[in-house]
Protein backbone atom coordinates (compact mmCIF):
# COMPACT_ATOMS: atom_id res chain seq x y z
CA UNK A 1 0.00 0.00 0.00
CA UNK A 2 1.41 3.48 -0.90
CA UNK A 3 2.60 5.63 2.00
CA UNK A 4 0.82 8.97 2.43
CA UNK A 5 3.41 10.27 4.89
CA UNK A 6 6.21 8.74 6.87
CA UNK A 7 6.29 11.43 9.57
CA UNK A 8 3.53 12.92 11.71
CA UNK A 9 3.72 16.71 11.68
CA UNK A 10 1.82 19.94 12.05
CA UNK A 11 2.15 22.81 9.60
CA UNK A 12 0.95 26.14 10.98
CA UNK A 13 -0.40 27.06 7.56
CA UNK A 14 -2.21 30.26 8.48
CA UNK A 15 0.86 31.64 10.28
CA UNK A 16 3.49 30.85 7.60
CA UNK A 17 5.08 34.00 6.20
CA UNK A 18 4.55 34.53 2.47
CA UNK A 19 8.28 33.95 1.98
CA UNK A 20 7.78 30.29 3.02
CA UNK A 21 5.49 29.76 0.00
CA UNK A 22 6.89 29.29 -3.51
CA UNK A 23 6.00 31.98 -6.05
CA UNK A 24 3.99 30.41 -8.91
CA UNK A 25 3.88 32.50 -12.07
CA UNK A 26 0.37 32.91 -13.43
CA UNK A 27 0.02 32.58 -17.18
CA UNK A 28 -0.72 36.17 -18.32
CA UNK A 29 -3.71 34.79 -20.25
CA UNK A 30 -5.26 33.82 -16.88
CA UNK A 31 -5.06 37.35 -15.42
CA UNK A 32 -8.32 39.25 -15.89
CA UNK A 33 -7.71 42.25 -13.60
CA UNK A 34 -4.94 43.57 -11.38
CA UNK A 35 -1.59 41.90 -10.86
CA UNK A 36 -2.40 38.90 -8.68
CA UNK A 37 0.44 36.91 -7.18
CA UNK A 38 0.02 33.21 -6.55
CA UNK A 39 2.11 31.28 -4.02
CA UNK A 40 1.98 27.66 -2.88
CA UNK A 41 3.61 25.05 -0.71
CA UNK A 42 3.23 21.37 -1.54
CA UNK A 43 2.77 19.14 1.50
CA UNK A 44 2.18 15.89 -0.42
CA UNK A 45 2.12 15.01 -4.10
CA UNK A 46 1.79 11.41 -5.17
CA UNK A 47 -0.43 8.34 -5.27
CA UNK A 48 -3.12 10.34 -7.11
CA UNK A 49 -3.41 12.96 -4.37
CA UNK A 50 -1.94 16.43 -3.89
CA UNK A 51 -2.18 18.36 -0.61
CA UNK A 52 -0.83 21.82 0.03
CA UNK A 53 -1.23 25.48 0.79
CA UNK A 54 -2.28 27.94 -1.95
CA UNK A 55 -2.42 31.72 -1.80
CA UNK A 56 -3.75 34.31 -4.28
CA UNK A 57 -3.37 38.05 -3.71
CA UNK A 58 -6.06 40.59 -4.60
CA UNK A 59 -7.01 40.54 -8.27
CA UNK A 60 -8.94 38.44 -10.75
CA UNK A 61 -7.76 35.31 -12.58
CA UNK A 62 -9.21 32.28 -14.33
CA UNK A 63 -8.51 28.59 -13.91
CA UNK A 64 -9.62 25.13 -14.98
CA UNK A 65 -10.05 23.02 -11.86
CA UNK A 66 -9.12 19.49 -10.86
CA UNK A 67 -11.30 17.60 -8.34
CA UNK A 68 -10.63 19.64 -5.22
CA UNK A 69 -11.67 20.11 -1.63
CA UNK A 70 -10.33 23.23 0.07
CA UNK A 71 -10.54 25.04 3.40
CA UNK A 72 -10.08 28.81 3.47
CA UNK A 73 -7.71 29.93 6.21
CA UNK A 74 -7.88 33.65 5.57
CA UNK A 75 -9.04 36.22 3.03
CA UNK A 76 -12.15 36.53 0.91
CA UNK A 77 -12.99 35.69 -2.69
CA UNK A 78 -15.85 35.25 -5.12
CA UNK A 79 -15.49 32.16 -7.30
CA UNK A 80 -17.67 32.12 -10.41
CA UNK A 81 -18.11 28.68 -11.94
CA UNK A 82 -19.01 28.81 -15.66
CA UNK A 83 -22.49 27.33 -16.01
CA UNK A 84 -22.69 26.84 -12.24
CA UNK A 85 -22.97 28.73 -8.99
CA UNK A 86 -21.09 31.77 -7.71
CA UNK A 87 -19.36 30.92 -4.45
CA UNK A 88 -18.51 33.48 -1.76
CA UNK A 89 -15.70 32.08 0.38
CA UNK A 90 -13.95 33.25 3.51
CA UNK A 91 -12.18 31.94 6.62
CA UNK A 92 -13.44 28.55 7.76
CA UNK A 93 -15.36 27.80 4.56
CA UNK A 94 -14.98 24.41 2.89
CA UNK A 95 -15.28 24.42 -0.89
CA UNK A 96 -15.62 21.64 -3.43
CA UNK A 97 -14.78 22.03 -7.11
CA UNK A 98 -15.32 19.41 -9.83
CA UNK A 99 -12.63 18.51 -12.36
CA UNK A 100 -12.92 20.54 -15.55
CA UNK A 101 -14.86 23.42 -13.98
CA UNK A 102 -13.87 26.72 -15.55
CA UNK A 103 -13.64 29.30 -12.78
CA UNK A 104 -13.01 33.00 -12.33
CA UNK A 105 -11.48 33.92 -8.96
CA UNK A 106 -12.11 37.49 -7.80
CA UNK A 107 -9.94 37.79 -4.71
CA UNK A 108 -10.98 40.73 -2.53
CA UNK A 109 -8.45 40.10 0.27
CA UNK A 110 -5.41 37.83 -0.12
CA UNK A 111 -6.83 34.31 0.06
CA UNK A 112 -4.94 31.42 1.64
CA UNK A 113 -6.37 27.92 1.58
CA UNK A 114 -5.45 24.33 2.23
CA UNK A 115 -6.24 22.13 -0.76
CA UNK A 116 -6.64 18.43 -1.41
CA UNK A 117 -6.65 17.70 -5.12
CA UNK A 118 -7.10 14.54 -7.09
CA UNK A 119 -5.30 15.44 -10.34
C-alpha positions in Angstrom: 0.0 0.0 0.0 1.4 3.5 -0.9 2.6 5.6 2.0 0.8 9.0 2.4 3.4 10.3 4.9 6.2 8.7 6.9 6.3 11.4 9.6 3.5 12.9 11.7 3.7 16.7 11.7 1.8 19.9 12.0 2.1 22.8 9.6 0.9 26.1 11.0 -0.4 27.1 7.6 -2.2 30.3 8.5 0.9 31.6 10.3 3.5 30.8 7.6 5.1 34.0 6.2 4.6 34.5 2.5 8.3 33.9 2.0 7.8 30.3 3.0 5.5 29.8 0.0 6.9 29.3 -3.5 6.0 32.0 -6.0 4.0 30.4 -8.9 3.9 32.5 -12.1 0.4 32.9 -13.4 0.0 32.6 -17.2 -0.7 36.2 -18.3 -3.7 34.8 -20.2 -5.3 33.8 -16.9 -5.1 37.3 -15.4 -8.3 39.2 -15.9 -7.7 42.2 -13.6 -4.9 43.6 -11.4 -1.6 41.9 -10.9 -2.4 38.9 -8.7 0.4 36.9 -7.2 0.0 33.2 -6.6 2.1 31.3 -4.0 2.0 27.7 -2.9 3.6 25.0 -0.7 3.2 21.4 -1.5 2.8 19.1 1.5 2.2 15.9 -0.4 2.1 15.0 -4.1 1.8 11.4 -5.2 -0.4 8.3 -5.3 -3.1 10.3 -7.1 -3.4 13.0 -4.4 -1.9 16.4 -3.9 -2.2 18.4 -0.6 -0.8 21.8 0.0 -1.2 25.5 0.8 -2.3 27.9 -1.9 -2.4 31.7 -1.8 -3.7 34.3 -4.3 -3.4 38.1 -3.7 -6.1 40.6 -4.6 -7.0 40.5 -8.3 -8.9 38.4 -10.8 -7.8 35.3 -12.6 -9.2 32.3 -14.3 -8.5 28.6 -13.9 -9.6 25.1 -15.0 -10.0 23.0 -11.9 -9.1 19.5 -10.9 -11.3 17.6 -8.3 -10.6 19.6 -5.2 -11.7 20.1 -1.6 -10.3 23.2 0.1 -10.5 25.0 3.4 -10.1 28.8 3.5 -7.7 29.9 6.2 -7.9 33.7 5.6 -9.0 36.2 3.0 -12.1 36.5 0.9 -13.0 35.7 -2.7 -15.9 35.3 -5.1 -15.5 32.2 -7.3 -17.7 32.1 -10.4 -18.1 28.7 -11.9 -19.0 28.8 -15.7 -22.5 27.3 -16.0 -22.7 26.8 -12.2 -23.0 28.7 -9.0 -21.1 31.8 -7.7 -19.4 30.9 -4.4 -18.5 33.5 -1.8 -15.7 32.1 0.4 -14.0 33.2 3.5 -12.2 31.9 6.6 -13.4 28.5 7.8 -15.4 27.8 4.6 -15.0 24.4 2.9 -15.3 24.4 -0.9 -15.6 21.6 -3.4 -14.8 22.0 -7.1 -15.3 19.4 -9.8 -12.6 18.5 -12.4 -12.9 20.5 -15.5 -14.9 23.4 -14.0 -13.9 26.7 -15.5 -13.6 29.3 -12.8 -13.0 33.0 -12.3 -11.5 33.9 -9.0 -12.1 37.5 -7.8 -9.9 37.8 -4.7 -11.0 40.7 -2.5 -8.4 40.1 0.3 -5.4 37.8 -0.1 -6.8 34.3 0.1 -4.9 31.4 1.6 -6.4 27.9 1.6 -5.4 24.3 2.2 -6.2 22.1 -0.8 -6.6 18.4 -1.4 -6.7 17.7 -5.1 -7.1 14.5 -7.1 -5.3 15.4 -10.3 
